[in-house]
Amino acid sequence: MESADDAVPSPASPRRLAETDRTRHRRLREQGRHDRDALDAVLSAGFVCHLGVVVDGTPLVVPTVYGADGSTVYFHGSVASRSLTASPGAEVCLTVTHVDGLVLARSVFEHGVNYRSAMVFGTPRPVTDPEEKLAGLRCLTEQAAPGQWDYARRPSRKELAATALLALPLDEASVKVRTGPPDDGDGPDAELGLWAGVLPLHTSWGPLRPDPLLPAGLAPPAHLAGRPGTAWPGQR
């Protein structure tokens, strides 16, 4: 019997991810997520993505920074931009992955990874409108360092013209999440007497490192100094 999660999304469910041939979960379907909230959560938790694109007939996977606003993901893409200019309508695959821990089972076959991952498919477009480019760059900057856009100098017209920014709609995406312990706790290997469990992985910011050329006594702004783990020399 088909479950609710396996059903084809209804047009009446705007917060449900559309199912296409590229986004359908064929393996480990229990790890699939079908709602936009899951996609938004994965995208908002990071700022580095990997962009799969064909450049001059050669497939490349390019790491770059991104920012998502709920309907669009903006990203830097000078390499991809050259390819898209030469081949209008070329499609890409943008991926974001967060590793949350190693799943260490009683047998190597059952080992795995706890993770959150999203894949976005589509045809990106170069952002040429100056106002949208500013908005996209703000989205990208604020995702990485909230508060930095209003603190630092904004791009000049010359800098804006020299910046390659691409926009990809979030219309076609696939999300998978794996959580929890190993799957062999109730199988034959449970009698081996071996330890099994999860080795968590946490990412955190470290202490701020001032530019050596900063004037003495110039403290970092509150939006940076207040982030967890970013204590700086001289702070009390």
N, C-alpha and C positions, 0 to 999 in steps of 0.2 A: 504494500500500500504506500502511496506517495505521501510523504510528510509535508507539513506546512513549509518547512525550510527548503524542500525540493521543488515546490511548485513554481511555475512561471510567475514572475512578479506581476502584480496587477497595476494598471495605469492609475488606479485610485490610491496607490501607496507611494506618495512622493518621496518618503524617506527610505524607501527600499531600493537597493541597487538593482539596476536592470540586468537581466541575465542574457548574455550573448554567447556565441560559440567560443569566444576567446576568454570569457570570464567564468564560464561554467566550471564548477569544481568536479573534476573527474577522479582525483585521488584524495584520500584523507578528507572526505567531504564533511566529516564531523568537525573539522577545524575551520570550515568556511563560515564567513559572516556575510549577511545579506542586507544589512541596513547602512544607511549613510552615516549614522553616528559612529559606527565602527571605523569607516573610512576616515572620517574627520579626526577621530582619536589617534589613528596611526600617523596621519599627516601632521597633526599639530604637535606630536611628541618629538619631532626631529626637524632638521634643516638641511640635511645632506641627502641627495637622492642619486640614483644611478640611471642614466639615460641610455637606452639601447637605440641606436640609430645606424643607418647604412650611409657611409660617406664614401663617395667615389667607388661604389661597388663592394666596399669592405665593411663588415659589421663591426661597430665599435660600441663599447659600454663606457660612458663618460661620467665620472663623478662630478657633481656640481651642487650648488646651493639652491634652495627653492623657498617659496612661501605660498601658502594656500589660503584662499579667502572663502571657502565653502562651495564655490561653483567653478573656480579656476585655480590651477596651480601655475605660478610664474617661476621661471628659472633662467639662469644664465646659460647661454649656449652658443658660444662663438663657433665651435666646431660644427655643431648641429645646424646652426644658422647658415653656414656655407652650403651644406648639403641641401637644406630646404629651399634655398634660393635657386640652386641648380635643378632641383626636382620638386616643384610645387606639388603639394598634396601627399608628400611622403609621410608615412606613419611612423610613430615611435612607441616605445614602451618605457614608461618611467616607473621605477621601483623604489620603495622605501622599506627598510627592514630594521627592526630593533631586536637584538638578542637579549633575552631575559634570564637565560641560564642553560646549563648543560643537564640533560636528563640521563643519569647514569644508572643503567639497569643491571640486572644480574647476568644478562648475556649481551654481547656486543651487538647482536642483531637488533635488540630492542632499545639501544641507545638512541638519543634524539636531542632536540633543542627546543626549549620554550622560546617562543618568538611572536612578534606581531609584524605582519607584512602586508603591503598593498602594492598592486600593480595597476597602473593607469594606461589605457590604450587610447590612441587617437592621433589626429593631425594637428600639430601645434602651428601657431601662426606667429610670425614676427610682430612684436608690438612696436608700432611706428608713431601712434598718436602720443604727443608729448605728455598730455595729462594722464593718459592711461599708463604710460611708461613710468611716470613719477609714482603713481599709485601702486604699480606692480613692484617697483623697487622698494617702496616703503613697506609693502607686505612682506617682501623677502627679508629686508633688514630687521623689521620688528619681530619676525618669527625667530631669528637667530639671537637677537639682543633687544628685547623689549625696552623702549625708551631711547634707543640710540639714534633713531631718525630725527627726533626733535632736539637732540643734544649736539650732534655733529653737523658740519656744513653740508648743505644739500648739493646735489650735482649741478654743475654749471651747464649751460646749453651745449657747450662743446663736449663736455663729458657725457652728457645725456645722448648726444648724437653718436658718440663712439661706443656706447654700451649696447651689446646685443642682449635683448630680453625676449623670451618666448612665452607664449600663453597656451596652456593645454586645458581644455574643458574636462571636468570630472564626470562626464556622461557615461563613460564605460570603464569600470574598475572592478577589481577582484581583491578581496581581503581574506586573509587567513590568520588565525591565532591559535597557538598551542600553549596550554597551561597545564600545570599539575604534575604528579609523580609518574614514574615509569608504568608501563602497561602490563608488566609481567608479575605483579604481586600476587595474583591468584592463579598462576600457572605452575607447571612442573618445576621451573627454575627457582621458585620460591623456597624449595627445599634444599637448595645448594648451600645455604648458610652464608651468603655473600651480602655485603652492604649494598643498598640501592637507594637512590634518592635524587635530589636536585642540587646542583651547585649553582647558586644564583649569581647573576652578573649585574652589577649596578654601575651606572655611569654618573659621575659627579664633576662639578667644576672645581678647579684648584685655586690657590691664592693668586690674586692679580699680580702681574709682573709689569711694572711701569717701564715705559720706553726710557732707555738711558739718557735720551736727550731732553726729557721733560724738565722744566724748571723745578728747582727744589721747593718742596712744600705744596705742590699742586696735587690735590687729592682727587680720586676718581669720583665720577658722578654717583648719585644715590642709586640709580637704577642698576649700576654694576656692583657697587660696594655692598648693596643689600642682597645680592643673590647668594643662596646657600653655598658655603665653601669658598667664597671669594674674598676672604679677609686679606688685607694688604699690609705690607710692612709699615709700621707706624700707627696703625689703627688701634684704638683703645675701646 
